[in-house]
Amino acid sequence: MQEQPTKEVREEHWKKTKSLMIVALVIWFIFSFLIHGFALAFSEITIPILGFKLGYYMAGQGSLIVFVILIFWFSAKQNAIDEEFGVSE
Amino acid sequence: MGNGTKDSDFIKNLPKIYALYTGAFLGVVIVLAILEQLGFPDRYIGYTFMVLTVSVYAGIGILSRTVEVNQYYVAGRQVPPVFNGMATGADWMSGASFVGMAGSLYVLGFDGLAFVLGWTGGYVLVAVLLAPYLRKFGAYTVPDFLGERYDGNAVRLIGIVVLFSCSFTYVTAQIYATGIITSRFTDIPFEYAVYFGLIGILVCSMLGGMRGVTWTQVAQYIILIVAYLLPVVILSTRITGVPIPQLTYGTILERITDLEMQLGIEQLYVQPFTNYTPTNFFALIFCLMLGTASLPHILMRFFTTPSVKAARASVGWSLFFIFLLYFTAPAYAAFARYEILSEVVGKSISALPSWVDTWGGNVGLIKINDANGDGILQFAELMINRDVIVLATPEIAGLPYVIAGLTAAGGFAAALSTADGLLLAIANAFSHDVYYKMINPKANPRLRLIIARTILIFVALFAAALASTRPTDILSMVAWAFSLAASGLFAPLVLGVWWKRANKTGAVLGMLSGFIICLYYLIGTRWGFGNGPIGTWFGISNISAGVFGIPVSFVVMIVASLATPPPPQRIQDMIDNVRIPRGGTIIEDKAE
C-alpha cells in the first residue's frame, strides 16, 4: 500500500490539474473553432511555395497537427504535476 | 495466471512481431504484383487478399482466446500505449471513413473539412477530461463507470440505452460495408457475403474478447494505413514528382481553382461555407468532437492500458495514427478532383478514360448525363458516388489491379475492426452490466464468460440479419451516433470526474433530457410525428442535433444536482481517489 497524500496535497494537486485543463481546452477551442471563424479572410492568404490557402490549410492540416502536439504536451505537463505532488504511479 | 511469463514475453516482443507482420504483408503485395504481370487473373488477386487477411485475423483471434474475465473485458490491462493507439485508430476509422471520407471532401470542398476537424479534435477532450480518470477508475464498461459513480442501477441502465442506440446502427452499417466489399471482390451474392464478413468479426471477438480484438485491430490498422497511403503517394509522385501528397496537394488545389475558373464553375472547391452555413459548419464540428469523447467503444479502449500515465500517452498515439489517415484524405480528394477536372471534364463523351466506364455502366457509381446534347462532358453532367473516389483512385492513377485489391483489403480491415469494437461494447454492456451487475451478481467467472459470448453471437447475428436486408434508413442513421452519444453521455462522464457535487438525480434527469431532446430533433426533422417533418430550429441540420441535446443535459444535470442532496461521502472519497494516479483501480480487478 502506497502512502496516501494529505488533504492539502490533494487540493493543491487538483488546483494545478484544473489550471492545466483550462489552458488545454482554451488551445483546443482556438484551433477547433476560433481560427476557422476567420476562414474567409484566411482564404485571401496563400502560403508561399506550398500553395495552400491559409484557411483551407488550417482546417485540413494545421489544426490537426496542433491537436496531436497538444495531447503529448498536455500529457507531459500533467505527468510533471503528478510527480511534483508525489501522486504519480 | 499460468501464462503470466508467456504474456510478458509477448508484450516485450510486440514491436518485433508486428514489424515482421508488416514486412510479410508488403512481401505478399509485391509477390501478387509480380504474379499479376505474369498473367495471374485479377479475380484471384481479390480472393487472395480476402482469404489471406481474414485468416490472419482469425489466427490472432484464436491465439488470443482466453478464459480470464480480466483478459476478456480489458485485455488484462497490459496493452502498451503505442499499440493501443494503433488499435484505437482501427477501432475509430470505420469502413465509411476509409471509403467515403475522401469522397465527401471531393463533393463538399472546404466545408467537408468539418468532418476532418470534428473526428480528430475530440481526442483532446478524451485525453484532458476523461481517459486517464476512467482508466484509474477501473471499470470494464462505460455504463459500469456511470453505475458506480452515480450509485445505482438507474444511471447504469440509462447508460446502456444510450450506448445501444448509438452503437447498434453503427455496427449494422459496418457489417453492411463488409458485405458490400466482399461481394464486389469475390462474386458471392451480397445476402451471403454479409455472413462471410460476420465470421471474420466473430472469430476475432468471441474467443479472445478485448484481448483478441486489440491484437487484431493492430494488425488491421497496419493494413488499412498502407492501403490508404500507397495509391495516393503514387498518384502524387506521378503528377507532381514528389511522393508526399499531404504537402503537394497545395499546388494541386491552386490548379483546381484555375481549372474551375476556366470552366466557369461558380462554387470554388477551396472556398469556405458554400455548402454549409458557418453555423452548421461549427455545429457539426462541435457535435462530432463531443460525440468522439462519448462513444463507448472508443472510451473502453483506454481501459486496457497498464497505467494512468499510459492511458494519457495512448490518446496521443491514437490521434497520431488517426491523423495519418485524416490529413491524407483531403489530398486524396484534391488529386481525384484535379484528375476529373483536367482529364474528364470538357472531353468528348466518347473518348473518356476507361475507368469512367468501369465504374459507370452496370456498376452505376458514375453517371453521365449529356444534358445539353453536345457530346462534350460538362462538370454538372457528371454524377459521382462518394465511394468511387477512394475505390477508383488506383485505376485513375493507372495502377495495376493489385493496388485495387489492396484498397479493398484496407476497406475491409477498417469495417471489420470497427465492427469488432462496437460489437464488444454492446455485448459487454449486456453481459457485464445487465447480467452480472443487475441480474446475477453471484455468477462465477466461467458462467460470465459463457453469457458474454452467447450475447455477442446474438447481437452479431441480429445486426447481420438486419444488414442483409439493405436497410437504407438504418444506414442513414449512422451519423446520428455522435449526437446521441454526446447528448446522453458527455455531461455525466465529464461532471462525474470534474464536479464532485454531481449526484444520481442530476445524472438521471440530465441524461434523459439531453438524450430525448436530441432523439426528438433527429426523428422530428427526418420523419416527423405523423404530419411530416418538423421545421428545423435556428436552421441547424439534422446531423448536428447534439447542439440542442448537449447543453440541455448539462443544465438539467447541474440544476437537478444542486436541488438535491450531495452524493454520499463514500462516493466523494472515491472521486478524490480517481483524481490522482497513485493507488490501484477504484473497482478492484479481482484475480479470477
Interface residues (C-beta under 8 A of the other chain):
Chain A: Q2 Q4 P5 R10 H13 W14 T17 M21 A24 L25 W28 F31 S32 F33 H36 G37 A39 L40 S43 T46 I47 L50 G51 F52 K53 G55 Y56 Y57 A59 G60 Q61 S63 L64 I65 F67 V68 L70 I71 F72 F74 S75 Q78 N79 D82 F85 G86 V87 S88 E89
Chain B: F110 L113 V116 L117 T120 G121 Y123 V124 L125 A127 V128 L129 P132 Q246 L247 G250 T251 L253 E254 V270 Q271 P272 F273 P278 F281 F282 I285 F286 M289 S307 V308 K309 R312 A313 V315 G316 L319 F320 F323 Y326 F327 P330 W498 D576 R579 I580 P581 R582 G583
